[in-house]
Amino acid sequence: MTVDATQPYDDANIFAKLVRGEIPSRRVYEDEHSIVFHDIAPWAPVHLLAVPKGRYVSWDDFSASASAEEIVSLTRAIGQAARDAGLVERGYRLIANTGLDSHAEVPHLHVHILAGRALGPMLAQRDG
């Protein structure tokens, strides 16, 4: 059950299909509760996506509704994937978008793991 008010869970979303094996992916990590795979449209030389296998819309939904095992799994999956990809020494960025202002596009929690070059500031700076 989702508790996120920003949007309902959609079982037809691309990550739900990927979790069910209906869409292929280049997986780099998988356990009982989480998967990590390469993004098909990368924003950086390394662009991985970490996804819980459960039906969670956002970080808010996940943190309120997921079991402790699911939360630990996703956290460990992100760390393990970063270590396995050799990202720790130079660094990497994690992004999890929630809601319209963040431009969340898929109603399934996913954490972007970006690395492989200097990524610049977190947000574009604006005057005023």
C-alpha positions as semicolon CSV with decimal commas, in nm:
position;residue;x (nm);y (nm);z (nm)
1;M;0,000;0,000;0,000
2;T;0,135;0,339;-0,093
3;V;0,111;0,641;0,137
4;D;0,254;0,894;-0,108
5;A;0,008;1,168;-0,197
6;T;0,208;1,293;-0,497
7;Q;0,091;1,016;-0,730
8;P;-0,058;0,667;-0,718
9;Y;0,149;0,357;-0,780
10;D;0,117;0,231;-1,137
11;D;0,189;-0,140;-1,189
12;A;0,253;-0,068;-1,558
13;N;0,548;0,167;-1,490
14;I;0,879;0,078;-1,651
15;F;1,053;-0,014;-1,323
16;A;0,767;-0,242;-1,215
17;K;0,800;-0,421;-1,550
18;L;1,177;-0,440;-1,508
19;V;1,146;-0,585;-1,156
20;R;0,904;-0,849;-1,291
21;G;1,150;-0,937;-1,570
22;E;0,921;-0,814;-1,848
23;I;1,187;-0,566;-1,964
24;P;1,556;-0,663;-1,983
25;S;1,819;-0,473;-1,787
26;R;2,193;-0,481;-1,731
27;R;2,181;-0,566;-1,361
28;V;2,488;-0,516;-1,147
29;Y;2,334;-0,615;-0,813
30;E;2,028;-0,803;-0,695
31;D;1,900;-0,944;-0,370
32;E;1,559;-1,040;-0,230
33;H;1,436;-0,680;-0,202
34;S;1,642;-0,460;-0,440
35;I;1,806;-0,441;-0,779
36;V;2,065;-0,207;-0,928
37;F;2,106;-0,176;-1,303
38;H;2,251;0,052;-1,572
39;D;2,031;0,340;-1,688
40;I;1,948;0,314;-2,059
41;A;1,982;0,692;-2,104
42;P;2,282;0,784;-1,885
43;W;2,345;1,139;-1,763
44;A;2,706;1,059;-1,666
45;P;2,972;0,802;-1,766
46;V;2,840;0,584;-1,482
47;H;2,464;0,600;-1,428
48;L;2,308;0,323;-1,225
49;L;1,957;0,301;-1,083
50;A;1,880;0,133;-0,751
51;V;1,520;0,017;-0,718
52;P;1,331;-0,160;-0,442
53;K;1,130;-0,457;-0,567
54;G;0,828;-0,344;-0,364
55;R;0,553;-0,110;-0,485
56;Y;0,684;0,223;-0,353
57;V;0,621;0,553;-0,528
58;S;0,883;0,769;-0,357
59;W;1,134;0,798;-0,076
60;D;0,858;0,930;0,149
61;D;0,638;0,629;0,073
62;F;0,930;0,387;0,112
63;S;1,050;0,529;0,444
64;A;0,696;0,521;0,587
65;S;0,579;0,185;0,451
66;A;0,875;-0,045;0,374
67;S;0,995;-0,310;0,614
68;A;1,326;-0,268;0,791
69;E;1,466;-0,545;0,570
70;E;1,366;-0,358;0,253
71;I;1,519;-0,032;0,375
72;V;1,845;-0,203;0,473
73;S;1,850;-0,389;0,141
74;L;1,822;-0,074;-0,072
75;T;2,083;0,108;0,135
76;R;2,325;-0,184;0,110
77;A;2,252;-0,235;-0,261
78;I;2,352;0,125;-0,334
79;G;2,673;0,096;-0,133
80;Q;2,766;-0,241;-0,281
81;A;2,701;-0,128;-0,638
82;A;2,914;0,183;-0,583
83;R;3,199;-0,022;-0,437
84;D;3,178;-0,285;-0,712
85;A;3,188;-0,011;-0,979
86;G;3,495;0,149;-0,817
87;L;3,315;0,476;-0,743
88;V;3,407;0,529;-0,379
89;E;3,752;0,683;-0,421
90;R;3,652;0,955;-0,671
91;G;3,298;0,993;-0,543
92;Y;2,946;0,966;-0,669
93;R;2,609;1,138;-0,638
94;L;2,277;0,990;-0,529
95;I;1,949;1,145;-0,647
96;A;1,596;1,036;-0,555
97;N;1,323;1,260;-0,695
98;T;0,980;1,293;-0,533
99;G;0,686;1,486;-0,672
100;L;0,627;1,740;-0,945
101;D;0,880;2,005;-0,840
102;S;1,161;1,748;-0,858
103;H;1,053;1,633;-1,206
104;A;0,989;1,277;-1,086
105;E;0,898;1,088;-1,401
106;V;0,837;0,725;-1,297
107;P;0,604;0,647;-1,006
108;H;0,838;0,384;-0,858
109;L;1,110;0,479;-0,611
110;H;1,450;0,478;-0,777
111;V;1,782;0,620;-0,670
112;H;2,018;0,747;-0,939
113;I;2,387;0,669;-0,879
114;L;2,592;0,908;-1,093
115;A;2,971;0,912;-1,131
116;G;3,263;0,899;-1,368
117;R;3,329;1,273;-1,411
118;A;3,304;1,595;-1,213
119;L;2,930;1,647;-1,173
120;G;2,927;2,016;-1,087
121;P;2,701;2,179;-0,829
122;M;2,395;1,993;-0,707
123;L;2,153;2,251;-0,845
124;A;2,191;2,523;-1,104
125;Q;2,252;2,852;-0,927
126;R;2,017;3,139;-1,006
127;D;2,044;3,506;-0,924
128;G;1,772;3,649;-0,703
